Amino acid sequence: MSMNSSSASRKFRALYDKALGLSRRPLVANTISYTINFGLLLVIQLVFFLFISRALGAADYGLFITIVSVSIMAGFLVGLGSEYLLLQRVAVEPQSFDRYLGHSLIMMGLTFPFVLPGTIALLYVLIGDTVPLSTIAIVTVSDLLLTKLVILSAQSYMAFDRARKQIVINVLAASLKLAFLFVATLLPGSLTLQEWAWWYFAAGILSALAACWLVLRDLGRPTFTLIRDDLKLSLLYCIEFFAIGGMKDLDKPVVVHTLSADAGGQYAAGFRIIDAASAPVRAFLYATYTRHFRQAQDGQASSLAFGVKLLPVTVFLALPVAVFLLLIAGFIPLVLGEDFAETPTVVMCLAFYPLLMGLSGVGADILRATGRQRVRMALLISTSLLLIPVVSLGAALGGLAGAALFRFGVQIALTAGTWFFIFWTKAPAPEPDETAG
């Protein structure tokens, strides 16, 4: 008996030591950190979503999500991709951080005054007099400027593989919005979209100030200089992530415009649940992102081999998510209320969306690292442009289910196209402005 107990103890100790050793590897440690990050964000965002959807109702929630979606997309134009340029360059040359931080702030200051009026004008065209212009402006400024500063701060920590500090910034920003929403709902009377806009703005100010202070304290002050040699690469990032933003958010205002604000709110609620459930897949993509740049230093074959090794893990993470979404879909109206009776249909139609997102994300990183950035951008831009007529047609033909299924079809096309170009086209020699270093 004692011999069996001793043997079991040794086996347990060996497993413990092996797990401890794996957890100390940078890739595993960062994956765990990002999983915690997105796990915490998942909880906060779900609670926030429950509060905001019940407080505003489906119609006002649809209008709010339309404003936020368009503002976040337009936010990619602020800075012209300089925050992603910072990530790529500093991941390879940490000593250049101060210059690229200063460059990012300069580019944000130069572009913000031009992006803001165009975004407000577009939103006014989309939703008209349904929402006061002042409300549109407040939310837009919050996402174009304040959220952008939070993103820049998080990217700064990501460039140094300091995932835990990135957690602090992301969780703080989400927690402040939740806290302000909670306070707003405790006040007498029902919460209106116009009132919530000011609370949203105040939470944004505090988040941006805290994030910027942490970066200045931990990473150092910026050196304000315009890095002209990298403007082309920065613009490529801007186009790329603008297209990514379109793929993620453009369908919400399309549904509102094609059907109604109420239908748009139910569709956006379903997609919010899908997005939240994608946390494990997104965490893995974040944890491996900078590794692609470093693998590319050893040649394109090394980058491709690294990316292919990530596929089984992506599938392993995404399939349980799909099963979970299919199981819980029917209970959503019990939690959100009868205003969201059609949201389960959207969730079931998009249950395998996290899997496609993971597969296309790994493929996109391979294309970028092997010098096919323009191919990746062409795929993103073409599918983003398809999103408007395809989702509009789907909504017109089949309501919310049609919009969701046609949206899923666009994601299938993006994933298939990405892997087609990986295996059936030859990677060119990397150009100086498209490599890290």
C-alpha positions in Angstrom: 0.0 0.0 0.0 2.8 2.4 0.9 4.6 1.5 -2.3 1.6 2.3 -4.4 1.1 5.6 -2.5 4.8 6.5 -3.0 4.5 5.7 -6.8 1.4 7.8 -7.1 3.1 10.6 -5.2 6.1 10.5 -7.6 3.9 10.5 -10.7 1.9 13.5 -9.3 5.2 15.3 -8.6 6.5 14.6 -12.1 3.3 15.9 -13.6 3.4 19.0 -11.4 7.0 19.7 -12.3 6.2 19.3 -16.0 3.2 21.6 -15.8 5.3 24.1 -13.8 8.0 24.0 -16.4 5.6 24.5 -19.3 4.0 27.5 -17.5 7.4 29.2 -17.3 7.8 29.1 -21.1 7.1 32.6 -22.5 4.5 31.4 -25.1 2.6 29.3 -22.5 2.9 32.0 -19.9 1.6 34.7 -22.3 -1.2 32.4 -23.5 -2.3 31.9 -19.9 -2.1 35.7 -19.2 -4.1 36.5 -22.3 -6.6 33.8 -21.4 -7.0 35.4 -18.0 -7.2 38.8 -19.7 -10.0 37.8 -22.0 -11.6 35.7 -19.3 -11.9 38.7 -17.0 -13.0 40.9 -19.9 -15.6 38.2 -20.8 -17.2 38.4 -17.4 -17.1 42.2 -17.3 -18.5 42.6 -20.8 -21.2 40.0 -20.2 -22.4 41.8 -17.1 -22.1 45.2 -18.9 -24.1 43.7 -21.8 -26.8 42.4 -19.5 -27.1 45.9 -17.8 -27.0 48.0 -21.0 -29.4 45.8 -23.0 -32.0 45.8 -20.2 -31.5 49.5 -19.4 -31.8 50.7 -23.0 -33.9 48.0 -24.6 -33.4 46.5 -28.0 -34.0 49.6 -30.1 -31.8 52.1 -28.2 -29.2 49.4 -27.8 -29.2 48.9 -31.5 -28.6 52.6 -32.0 -25.9 52.7 -29.4 -24.0 49.8 -31.0 -24.4 51.4 -34.4 -22.7 54.5 -33.2 -19.9 52.6 -31.4 -19.4 50.2 -34.3 -18.9 53.0 -36.8 -16.8 55.0 -34.4 -14.5 52.1 -33.7 -14.0 51.5 -37.4 -13.2 55.1 -38.0 -10.8 54.9 -35.0 -8.5 52.8 -37.2 -7.9 55.9 -39.3 -6.8 57.9 -36.3 -3.0 57.6 -36.2 -3.0 55.8 -39.6 -1.9 52.5 -38.0 0.9 53.9 -36.0 0.1 51.9 -32.9 0.5 48.6 -34.9 3.7 49.9 -36.4 4.9 50.5 -32.8 4.1 46.9 -31.9 6.0 45.4 -34.8 9.1 47.6 -34.5 9.4 47.6 -30.8 8.9 43.8 -30.6 12.2 43.5 -32.4 14.0 46.7 -31.3 12.8 47.5 -27.7 15.2 50.5 -27.5 13.1 52.3 -30.2 10.0 52.5 -28.0 10.3 56.2 -27.1 10.5 57.2 -30.8 7.6 55.1 -32.0 5.4 56.2 -29.1 6.1 59.8 -29.9 5.4 59.1 -33.6 2.1 57.5 -32.7 1.0 60.5 -30.6 1.9 62.9 -33.4 0.0 60.9 -36.0 -3.1 60.7 -33.7 -3.0 64.5 -33.2 -2.7 65.1 -37.0 -5.5 62.8 -38.1 -8.1 63.1 -35.3 -9.4 66.5 -36.5 -10.1 65.2 -40.0 -11.7 61.8 -39.0 -14.1 63.2 -36.4 -16.4 65.4 -38.6 -16.6 62.7 -41.3 -17.6 60.0 -38.7 -20.3 62.2 -37.2 -21.6 63.1 -40.7 -21.8 59.4 -41.7 -23.6 58.4 -38.5 -26.1 61.2 -39.0 -26.8 59.8 -42.5 -27.3 56.3 -41.1 -29.5 57.1 -38.1 -30.8 60.6 -38.9 -32.7 62.5 -36.3 -33.3 59.3 -34.2 -30.5 60.3 -31.9 -29.4 63.9 -31.1 -26.3 65.1 -32.8 -24.7 65.9 -29.5 -25.1 62.3 -28.3 -23.5 61.0 -31.5 -20.6 63.5 -31.1 -19.9 62.5 -27.4 -19.8 58.8 -28.1 -17.7 59.3 -31.3 -15.1 61.4 -29.5 -14.9 58.8 -26.7 -14.1 56.0 -29.2 -12.0 58.0 -31.7 -9.7 59.6 -29.1 -10.0 58.1 -25.6 -10.4 54.5 -26.6 -7.5 55.0 -29.0 -5.2 56.1 -26.2 -6.1 53.0 -24.2 -5.4 50.8 -27.3 -2.0 52.5 -27.8 -1.1 51.9 -24.2 -2.1 48.2 -24.4 -0.1 47.8 -27.6 2.9 49.3 -25.9 2.9 46.6 -23.2 2.2 43.9 -25.8 5.4 45.0 -27.7 7.4 44.1 -24.6 5.4 40.8 -24.1 4.2 42.2 -20.8 0.8 40.6 -21.0 -0.1 41.2 -17.3 0.1 45.0 -17.6 -2.0 44.7 -20.8 -4.6 42.9 -18.6 -4.6 45.8 -16.1 -5.3 48.4 -18.8 -8.0 46.4 -20.7 -9.8 45.3 -17.5 -9.6 48.8 -16.0 -11.2 50.3 -19.1 -14.0 47.7 -19.2 -14.5 47.9 -15.4 -14.9 51.7 -15.4 -17.6 51.5 -18.1 -19.4 48.8 -16.1 -19.1 50.8 -12.8 -20.4 54.0 -14.4 -23.3 52.1 -16.0 -24.2 50.5 -12.6 -24.3 53.9 -11.0 -26.3 55.4 -13.9 -29.0 52.6 -13.6 -29.3 53.3 -9.8 -30.4 56.8 -10.4 -34.2 57.6 -10.4 -35.9 57.1 -13.7 -35.1 55.0 -16.7 -31.7 55.4 -18.4 -31.8 57.0 -21.8 -29.2 56.8 -24.6 -28.6 60.6 -24.3 -27.8 60.3 -20.6 -25.7 57.2 -21.0 -23.5 59.0 -23.6 -22.1 61.3 -20.9 -21.4 58.4 -18.5 -19.6 56.6 -21.4 -17.5 59.7 -22.1 -16.6 60.1 -18.4 -15.5 56.4 -18.2 -13.4 56.9 -21.3 -11.6 59.9 -19.9 -10.6 58.1 -16.7 -9.5 55.0 -18.6 -7.3 57.0 -21.0 -5.7 58.9 -18.2 -4.9 55.8 -16.2 -3.5 53.9 -19.2 -1.3 56.8 -20.3 0.0 57.2 -16.7 1.0 53.5 -16.5 2.9 53.7 -19.8 4.8 56.8 -18.8 5.6 55.3 -15.4 6.7 51.8 -16.6 8.0 52.2 -20.2 9.2 55.8 -20.3 8.3 59.1 -22.0 7.8 59.6 -25.7 10.3 61.3 -28.0 8.2 63.3 -30.4 9.5 62.6 -33.8 7.9 61.8 -37.1 9.4 58.6 -38.6 8.8 59.3 -42.3 10.5 56.1 -43.5 7.8 54.0 -41.8 4.7 56.0 -43.0 4.1 53.5 -45.9 4.1 50.5 -43.6 2.0 52.4 -41.1 -0.6 53.2 -43.8 -0.6 49.5 -44.8 -1.5 48.6 -41.2 -4.2 51.3 -41.2 -5.8 49.8 -44.3 -5.5 46.3 -42.9 -7.0 46.9 -39.5 -9.7 49.3 -41.0 -10.7 46.3 -43.1 -10.6 44.0 -40.0 -12.8 46.5 -38.2 -15.2 46.5 -41.1 -15.3 42.7 -41.0 -16.1 42.8 -37.3 -18.5 45.7 -37.0 -19.9 46.8 -40.3 -22.8 44.3 -40.3 -24.4 45.9 -37.3 -25.3 49.3 -38.9 -26.2 47.4 -42.1 -28.9 45.4 -40.2 -30.2 48.5 -38.5 -30.4 50.3 -41.8 -32.0 47.4 -43.6 -34.4 46.1 -41.0 -34.8 48.4 -37.9 -33.1 49.6 -34.7 -34.9 46.9 -32.8 -33.7 44.1 -35.1 -30.2 45.7 -35.1 -30.2 45.5 -31.3 -31.1 41.8 -31.3 -28.5 41.1 -34.0 -25.8 43.0 -32.1 -26.7 41.2 -28.9 -26.1 37.9 -30.6 -22.8 38.9 -32.1 -21.7 40.3 -28.7 -22.3 36.9 -27.1 -20.3 35.3 -30.0 -17.5 37.8 -29.6 -17.4 37.2 -25.8 -17.3 33.5 -26.2 -14.4 33.8 -28.6 -12.1 34.9 -25.7 -9.9 31.7 -25.6 -9.3 31.8 -29.4 -8.5 35.5 -29.3 -6.2 35.0 -26.3 -4.2 32.4 -28.2 -3.9 34.7 -31.3 -2.7 37.6 -29.2 -0.1 35.4 -27.4 1.4 34.2 -30.6 1.2 37.5 -32.6 4.7 38.9 -31.9 6.2 35.4 -32.3 5.4 35.4 -36.1 7.6 38.5 -36.5 10.5 36.8 -34.7 10.0 33.5 -36.6 10.2 35.5 -39.8 13.8 36.5 -38.9 14.8 32.8 -39.5 13.1 32.7 -42.9 9.7 32.2 -44.5 9.8 28.4 -44.1 10.2 28.9 -40.3 7.3 31.3 -40.1 5.0 29.0 -42.1 6.0 25.9 -40.0 5.3 27.9 -36.8 1.8 29.0 -38.1 0.8 25.5 -39.2 1.7 24.1 -35.7 -0.9 26.5 -34.2 -3.8 25.1 -36.2 -4.6 22.1 -34.0 -4.6 24.3 -30.9 -6.9 26.7 -32.5 -9.4 24.0 -33.4 -9.1 22.5 -29.9 -10.0 25.9 -28.4 -12.8 26.8 -30.8 -14.9 23.6 -31.0 -16.0 23.5 -27.3 -17.0 27.2 -27.7 -19.3 26.3 -30.6 -20.9 23.5 -28.6 -21.4 25.8 -25.6 -23.0 28.5 -27.8 -25.5 26.0 -29.3 -26.4 24.7 -25.8 -27.1 28.1 -24.2 -28.7 29.9 -27.1 -32.2 29.0 -26.1 -31.9 30.5 -22.7 -30.8 34.0 -23.9 -34.3 35.6 -23.8 -34.7 34.5 -20.2 -31.7 36.6 -19.2 -32.0 39.5 -21.6 -35.8 39.8 -21.8 -38.4 39.2 -24.5 -37.1 42.2 -26.4 -34.3 39.8 -27.5 -36.5 36.9 -28.6 -34.7 36.4 -31.9 -31.2 36.7 -30.6 -30.9 32.9 -30.1 -31.3 32.4 -33.8 -28.3 34.7 -34.5 -26.2 32.9 -31.9 -26.9 29.5 -33.4 -26.2 30.7 -37.0 -22.8 32.1 -35.8 -21.8 29.4 -33.3 -18.8 28.3 -35.4 -17.7 31.8 -36.1 -14.9 31.7 -33.4 -13.4 28.7 -35.3 -13.3 30.5 -38.5 -11.9 33.6 -36.8 -9.1 31.5 -35.3 -8.2 29.8 -38.6 -8.2 33.0 -40.6 -6.3 34.8 -37.8 -3.4 32.3 -37.9 -3.4 32.4 -41.7 -3.4 36.2 -41.7 -0.3 36.2 -39.4 1.5 33.8 -41.7 0.7 36.0 -44.8 2.0 39.1 -42.9 5.2 37.4 -41.7 6.0 35.9 -45.1 5.8 39.2 -47.0 2.3 38.9 -48.4 0.8 41.8 -46.5 -0.8 43.2 -49.7 -2.5 39.8 -50.3 -3.9 39.8 -46.8 -5.1 43.4 -47.3 -6.7 42.6 -50.6 -8.6 39.7 -49.0 -9.8 41.8 -46.1 -10.8 44.8 -48.2 -12.7 42.7 -50.7 -14.6 40.7 -48.0 -15.3 43.9 -46.1 -16.8 45.5 -49.2 -18.8 42.3 -49.8 -20.2 42.5 -46.3 -22.5 45.5 -47.0 -24.5 44.1 -49.9 -24.3 40.4 -48.7 -25.6 41.1 -45.2 -28.2 43.5 -46.6 -29.4 40.9 -49.0 -29.5 38.3 -46.3 -31.5 40.5 -44.0 -33.9 41.3 -46.8 -34.4 37.7 -47.7 -34.4 36.0 -44.3 -34.5 38.7 -41.5 -32.0 38.2 -38.7 -31.3 34.6 -39.6 -30.6 35.5 -43.2 -28.3 38.3 -42.1 -26.4 36.0 -39.7 -26.0 33.2 -42.2 -24.9 35.5 -45.0 -22.4 37.1 -42.5 -21.1 33.6 -41.8 -20.7 32.9 -45.5 -18.5 36.0 -45.8 -16.2 34.7 -43.0 -16.0 31.3 -44.8 -14.8 33.1 -47.9 -12.2 35.1 -46.0 -10.8 31.9 -44.3 -10.8 29.9 -47.5 -9.1 32.7 -49.5 -6.4 33.2 -46.8 -5.3 29.6 -46.8 -5.5 29.3 -50.5 -2.9 32.1 -50.9 -0.7 30.5 -48.2 -0.4 27.1 -49.9 -0.9 27.9 -53.6 1.1 31.1 -54.1 4.8 31.7 -53.7 5.9 34.1 -50.9 8.0 37.0 -52.3 11.2 38.2 -50.8 10.3 40.5 -47.9 10.5 44.2 -48.7 12.4 46.4 -46.2 9.3 48.3 -45.2 7.2 45.2 -44.5 9.5 43.3 -42.1 10.2 43.7 -38.5 13.6 45.2 -38.0 
